[in-house]
């Protein structure tokens, strides 16, 4: 490999292109440089190799005996390079990078990914689980799923689901809650970074806010959810965070009142890039999954 350091790649490209196409002019057109530039690159390559590759004749450049053998191997080498680059392009084309907050990824998206794999077996999903705002114009991220108001500079946002907030707790806690006023006897599980508050829910319920007992405080909604499932108190939650725990009975929404939060989950893509087929397919798939989740909520409402 060290001997390659003495020969410039541009010179080798010029040599291979002239040998393959048969003229300086054709090579210059393919390489998008001038004829004189191609000629200079060939001379430089011959000097670096210490061998003449072409004979200069009135009819143009003609390969020497050494040049014929050398360029045959050179062409084979460049074909391998082209195939290597094509592998990278194919990997990029078949990989869908989704940026999503860890809570959404863990509690809702992950349990459903097998259905995306089954529908699109040729697409490799890579989940970038991060709460940071993704730079969709200068990264490999194809699409982001974000909770907020839909306003992200440089992004094209489509509402996936408006989020409603409501109390959830373990069944053992719910059994003691005969009325909303009974919340005053329970502990509130608090997400210190939450963008939602109890006030909007009490307003939707048409009652005065109650003062909770002091409960656990976390900086991660997933820990709040696990604390609620463990029976530590009542958490103010939203649909997609709690969907599966409500469906399988680990959690209960004791009062059947949901309040609009003013927030939603949004699908965010670059405003400057055209959407690929894999992104459009992912959008269609996730909307179907959202509708199935909301059907579960409607069934729970009917059962209540």
C-alpha positions as CSV (number, residue, x, y, z in Angstrom):
1,X,0.0,0.0,0.0
2,X,2.9,2.4,0.7
3,X,3.9,2.4,-2.9
4,X,0.6,4.0,-3.8
5,X,1.5,7.1,-2.0
6,X,4.0,8.1,-4.7
7,X,1.3,8.1,-7.4
8,X,-1.6,10.6,-7.4
9,X,-5.0,9.1,-7.8
10,X,-6.1,11.9,-10.3
11,X,-3.2,10.9,-12.5
12,X,-4.3,7.2,-12.4
13,X,-7.9,8.2,-13.2
14,X,-6.7,10.2,-16.2
15,X,-4.6,7.3,-17.5
16,X,-7.4,4.8,-17.1
17,X,-10.0,7.1,-18.7
18,X,-7.8,7.8,-21.8
19,X,-7.0,4.1,-22.2
20,X,-10.6,3.2,-22.0
21,X,-12.1,5.9,-24.2
22,X,-9.2,6.2,-26.6
23,X,-8.6,9.9,-26.7
24,X,-7.7,12.9,-24.6
25,X,-10.8,14.8,-25.6
26,X,-13.2,12.0,-24.6
27,X,-11.4,11.6,-21.3
28,X,-11.5,15.3,-20.6
29,X,-15.3,15.4,-21.2
30,X,-15.9,12.5,-18.8
31,X,-13.6,13.9,-16.1
32,X,-15.0,17.4,-16.6
33,X,-11.5,19.0,-17.0
34,X,-9.6,20.4,-19.9
35,X,-7.6,18.4,-22.5
36,X,-4.4,20.0,-21.3
37,X,-5.2,19.1,-17.7
38,X,-5.6,15.4,-18.7
39,X,-2.4,15.5,-20.6
40,X,-0.5,17.0,-17.7
41,X,-1.9,14.4,-15.3
42,X,-0.8,11.6,-17.6
43,X,2.8,13.0,-17.8
44,X,2.9,13.4,-14.0
45,X,1.7,9.8,-13.6
46,X,4.3,8.4,-16.0
47,X,7.1,10.4,-14.1
48,X,5.9,9.0,-10.8
49,X,5.8,5.5,-12.1
50,X,9.1,5.7,-14.0
51,X,7.5,4.1,-17.0
52,X,6.0,5.4,-20.3
53,X,2.4,4.4,-20.6
54,X,1.6,6.0,-24.0
55,X,3.4,6.7,-27.2
56,X,2.8,10.2,-28.6
57,X,1.9,9.8,-32.3
58,X,0.4,12.1,-35.0
59,X,-2.8,10.1,-34.5
60,X,-2.8,10.7,-30.8
61,X,-1.8,8.6,-27.7
62,X,-1.2,4.9,-28.2
63,X,-0.6,2.6,-25.3
64,X,2.9,1.1,-24.9
65,X,3.3,-2.6,-24.2
66,X,3.7,-1.8,-20.5
67,X,0.8,0.6,-20.7
68,X,-1.6,-2.0,-22.1
69,X,-0.9,-4.4,-19.2
70,X,-0.9,-1.6,-16.6
71,X,-4.2,-0.1,-17.7
72,X,-5.9,-3.4,-17.8
73,X,-5.2,-3.9,-14.1
74,X,-5.9,-0.3,-13.4
75,X,-9.4,-0.6,-15.0
76,X,-10.1,-3.6,-13.0
77,X,-9.1,-1.7,-9.8
78,X,-11.4,1.2,-10.6
79,X,-14.3,-1.2,-11.3
80,X,-13.7,-2.5,-7.8
81,X,-13.7,1.0,-6.4
82,X,-17.0,1.8,-8.2
83,X,-18.6,-1.3,-6.7
84,X,-17.3,-0.4,-3.3
85,X,-18.9,3.1,-3.5
86,X,-22.1,1.5,-4.9
87,X,-22.2,-0.6,-1.7
88,X,-22.2,2.5,0.4
89,X,-24.9,4.1,-1.7
90,X,-27.0,1.0,-1.5
91,X,-26.6,0.9,2.3
92,X,-27.6,4.5,2.5
93,X,-30.6,3.9,0.2
94,X,-31.8,0.9,2.3
95,X,-31.2,2.4,5.7
96,X,-33.9,4.6,7.3
97,X,-32.6,6.8,10.2
98,X,-35.3,7.9,12.6
99,X,-34.6,10.4,15.4
100,X,-36.9,9.9,18.3
101,X,-37.0,10.8,22.1
102,X,-36.0,7.8,24.2
103,X,-39.4,7.6,26.0
104,X,-41.3,7.4,22.8
105,X,-38.9,4.9,21.3
106,X,-39.0,2.6,24.4
107,X,-42.6,2.8,25.4
108,X,-44.4,2.9,22.1
109,X,-42.3,2.6,19.0
110,X,-40.0,-0.4,19.9
111,X,-42.8,-2.9,20.6
112,X,-44.2,-2.2,17.1
113,X,-41.1,-2.2,14.9
114,X,-41.4,-5.9,14.0
115,X,-44.4,-5.0,11.9
116,X,-42.4,-2.4,10.0
117,X,-39.6,-5.1,9.5
118,X,-42.2,-7.5,8.1
119,X,-43.7,-5.0,5.7
120,X,-40.4,-3.5,4.5
121,X,-37.8,-6.3,4.9
122,X,-35.3,-4.5,2.7
123,X,-35.2,-1.4,4.8
124,X,-32.9,-1.3,7.8
125,X,-34.2,0.9,10.6
126,X,-31.6,2.8,12.7
127,X,-33.1,4.5,15.7
128,X,-31.3,7.6,16.9
129,X,-32.8,7.8,20.4
130,X,-32.1,11.3,21.5
131,X,-34.0,14.2,22.9
132,X,-31.9,16.7,21.1
133,X,-33.3,18.6,18.0
134,X,-31.9,16.8,15.0
135,X,-30.2,18.8,12.2
136,X,-32.1,17.3,9.3
137,X,-30.1,19.2,6.6
138,X,-26.7,18.3,7.8
139,X,-26.9,14.8,9.2
140,X,-27.9,11.3,8.1
141,X,-31.3,11.5,9.9
142,X,-34.2,10.9,7.4
143,X,-37.1,11.8,9.8
144,X,-37.6,12.9,13.4
145,X,-40.5,12.3,15.7
146,X,-40.8,15.1,18.2
147,X,-43.3,16.1,21.0
148,X,-44.0,19.9,20.8
149,X,-46.0,22.5,19.0
150,X,-44.8,21.7,15.5
151,X,-42.5,24.7,15.1
152,X,-39.0,23.6,14.3
153,X,-36.9,26.0,12.2
154,X,-35.8,24.4,8.9
155,X,-38.2,21.4,9.3
156,X,-41.3,20.3,7.6
157,X,-43.7,19.2,10.4
158,X,-46.8,17.0,10.0
159,X,-49.0,16.3,13.0
160,X,-49.0,12.6,14.0
161,X,-51.2,12.9,17.0
162,X,-52.4,15.7,19.3
163,X,-51.6,14.7,22.9
164,X,-54.2,14.7,25.7
165,X,-53.2,14.5,29.3
166,X,-54.8,12.5,32.1
167,X,-54.0,10.8,35.4
168,X,-52.8,7.2,35.5
169,X,-51.9,4.9,38.4
170,X,-51.6,1.3,39.3
171,X,-55.0,-0.6,39.9
172,X,-54.3,-0.8,43.6
173,X,-54.2,3.1,43.8
174,X,-57.2,3.5,41.5
175,X,-59.3,1.3,43.8
176,X,-59.0,4.0,46.5
177,X,-60.0,6.9,44.2
178,X,-63.7,7.3,44.4
179,X,-63.7,10.9,43.4
180,X,-61.2,13.5,42.0
181,X,-60.9,15.0,45.5
182,X,-59.4,11.7,46.7
183,X,-56.3,12.6,44.7
184,X,-55.4,14.8,47.7
185,X,-54.7,11.5,49.6
186,X,-52.2,10.3,47.0
187,X,-48.7,11.1,46.0
188,X,-48.0,12.9,42.7
189,X,-45.2,11.4,40.5
190,X,-43.6,14.4,38.9
191,X,-41.5,14.7,35.7
192,X,-39.4,17.8,36.4
193,X,-38.9,18.4,32.7
194,X,-42.5,18.0,31.6
195,X,-44.1,20.5,29.3
196,X,-47.5,19.7,30.8
197,X,-49.2,20.6,34.1
198,X,-52.0,19.4,36.2
199,X,-53.9,22.7,36.0
200,X,-55.2,22.0,32.5
201,X,-56.5,18.6,33.5
202,X,-58.3,19.9,36.6
203,X,-59.8,22.7,34.4
204,X,-61.0,20.1,31.9
205,X,-62.5,18.0,34.8
206,X,-64.3,21.1,36.0
207,X,-62.9,21.0,39.6
208,X,-60.6,23.0,41.7
209,X,-57.0,21.7,41.8
210,X,-56.1,19.6,44.8
211,X,-52.9,19.5,46.7
212,X,-51.1,16.1,46.4
213,X,-49.0,14.4,48.9
214,X,-45.3,14.7,48.1
215,X,-44.1,12.0,45.8
216,X,-41.2,10.9,43.7
217,X,-39.6,13.4,41.3
218,X,-37.8,12.3,38.1
219,X,-36.1,14.0,35.1
220,X,-37.2,11.2,32.8
221,X,-40.8,10.3,31.8
222,X,-39.9,6.6,31.5
223,X,-38.9,6.6,35.2
224,X,-42.2,8.3,36.1
225,X,-44.1,5.7,34.2
226,X,-42.3,2.8,35.9
227,X,-42.9,4.5,39.3
228,X,-46.6,4.7,38.5
229,X,-46.7,1.1,37.5
230,X,-45.0,0.1,40.8
231,X,-47.8,1.8,42.7
232,X,-45.9,4.8,44.0
233,X,-48.6,7.3,43.2
234,X,-50.4,9.1,40.3
235,X,-48.8,10.4,37.2
236,X,-50.1,13.0,34.7
237,X,-49.5,11.2,31.4
238,X,-50.5,11.1,27.7
239,X,-51.7,8.5,25.2
240,X,-48.6,7.2,23.5
241,X,-46.5,6.9,26.7
242,X,-49.1,4.8,28.5
243,X,-51.0,3.0,25.7
244,X,-49.5,-0.5,26.3
245,X,-49.6,-0.3,30.1
246,X,-53.2,0.8,30.0
247,X,-54.1,-1.9,27.4
248,X,-52.6,-4.8,29.5
249,X,-53.9,-3.5,32.9
250,X,-50.7,-2.4,34.5
251,X,-52.1,1.1,34.7
252,X,-55.6,2.5,35.0
253,X,-56.9,5.9,34.0
254,X,-59.3,6.3,36.9
255,X,-61.4,9.3,35.9
256,X,-62.0,9.1,32.1
257,X,-61.3,12.8,31.7
258,X,-58.6,13.8,29.2
259,X,-57.4,17.4,28.6
260,X,-55.9,19.0,25.5
261,X,-52.2,19.7,26.1
262,X,-51.6,22.0,23.2
263,X,-48.8,19.6,22.2
264,X,-48.5,16.8,19.8
265,X,-46.2,14.2,18.3
266,X,-45.0,15.4,14.9
267,X,-43.2,13.9,12.0
268,X,-40.4,16.2,11.0
269,X,-38.4,16.1,7.8
270,X,-36.1,18.5,6.1
271,X,-37.8,21.4,4.4
272,X,-35.1,21.5,1.7
273,X,-34.8,17.8,0.8
274,X,-37.3,15.7,-1.2
275,X,-38.8,12.8,0.6
276,X,-37.6,9.3,-0.3
277,X,-39.8,6.3,-0.8
278,X,-38.6,4.8,2.5
279,X,-39.7,7.9,4.4
280,X,-43.1,8.0,2.7
281,X,-43.5,4.3,3.6
282,X,-42.5,4.9,7.2
283,X,-45.0,7.7,7.5
284,X,-47.8,5.5,6.2
285,X,-46.9,2.7,8.5
286,X,-46.7,4.8,11.6
287,X,-50.0,6.5,11.0
288,X,-51.6,3.0,10.8
289,X,-50.0,2.1,14.1
290,X,-51.2,5.3,15.7
291,X,-54.8,4.6,14.5
292,X,-54.6,1.1,16.0
293,X,-53.4,2.6,19.3
294,X,-56.2,5.1,19.4
295,X,-58.7,2.3,18.7
296,X,-57.4,0.7,21.9
297,X,-58.2,4.0,23.7
298,X,-61.7,4.1,22.3
299,X,-62.3,0.5,23.4
300,X,-61.1,1.4,26.9
301,X,-63.4,4.4,27.0
302,X,-66.4,2.2,25.9
303,X,-65.5,-0.4,28.6
304,X,-65.4,2.3,31.2
